[in-house]
Amino acid sequence: MEFEDAMRLTVRFVEGVGVAILAGGIVIVAVIAVAWIIRGRPIERVYTDTRLLLGRVLLLGIEVLVAGDIIRTVAIELTLTAVAELAGIVAIRTFLSWTIELETEGRWPWSEREAAT
């Protein structure tokens, strides 16, 4: 197996892990939400906590998918066009990550956490 073939296989694996995180995470979050509803947790709390969990799953999945894109660009397709495409993908995914972080944590990623009282 040549280096490029090994890198293509690695990229497919990393992307597969990212998709599995997204798909599996959505299913797990849905099961947890149903369990909360069955146990009688208030629906407003279920909604809020489910959004928080789903946001965290999305953040993790996005980060893994970005890692796959970086590996592909650096190890396989190191051209100016590929680098420009990667920059666009990373910019979009970074924006999504920031907005999800804002939604789930209530602060921007670069803001300091408030001290627990």
N, C-alpha and C positions, 0 to 999 in steps of 0.2 A: 504494500500500500504506500503510495506516494504521499508527500506532505499535504498537497492540496486536497487529495481525497480524504485524508484524515481530518483536515480542517472542515471540509464540507460535512462530514459525519458528525463532528463536534458541534457545528452550528445547528444541524438538524436536531441533535440531542438537546441542546440548550433551548432551542425554540419549542421543542416538544415539552420540556419541563415547564416553560413559561405558559404554554397553552394548558397543560395539566393543572398548574396552579390556578389559573383562571377558572377553568371548567370545574375542577374539583372543589375549589374554594366557594364558588357560587352554590354548588349543591350542598356543601357543608353548612354554609351560612343559612340557606333556606331551611335545612333540617333543624338547625338551632332555633331559628325564628318560629317554626311550627311548634317546637318543644316549649318555647317560652309562652306561646299563645295557649297551648294546652294546659300549662301550669297556672294560667290565670294572670300572667303579667299584664299590666296595663298596655293597651295597644300603642299608645304614644311612646312608651318606653321601648316596646318591641321595635317600632319603626326607627327610633333614634339609634338604638344599639345595633340593629341590623345594618343600617347605613354605615355606621362606624366600622363594623366588621367587614362589610363588603368593600369599603374604601381601602382598608388595609390589604385585603386580597388583591385588589386592583393595583395598588402601589407595588406590591411584591411581584406580581405578574409582569407589570410594565418594566420593572428593573431587570428582570431576567431576560425579557425580550430585547431590551436595549443591549444587554451583554452579548446576545447572539448577533445582533446587527454589527456591533463593534468587532467581534471576532471575524465575521464575514468580510468586512471592509478591510481590516488590517491584514488578515492572513490570506485572503483569496483574491479580492478585487480592488487592489490598491491603485485606483485611477482617480483622476480629479473629479470625474462624474460621480463615481461611487462615494467619494468623500463628501461631495456636495449633497448627495442623497442622504447619506448618514447624518450630516449636520441638520438637514430638514427634519428627519425622523426623530433625532434626539431632541431638537427644539420643541417639536409638537409633544413628544412624550414627557419632556421636562415640564412644559406648561400644564399638561394633564396631571402630572404628579403634584405640582405645586397647588393646583386648584383642589385636588383630592385631599391633600394635606390640610389645606385651609378648611375644607368642609369637615374633616374628621377630627382634627385637633383644635380647630378654632384659632389658629395662628399660622403665620407664614413659616416655612421651614427654617428661615434664618433668624426668626425671632426667638428670644430666650423663653424657656418655659417659666411659668410663674412658680415661685416656691410654694410647696404645700404648707398649709397652715394647720 
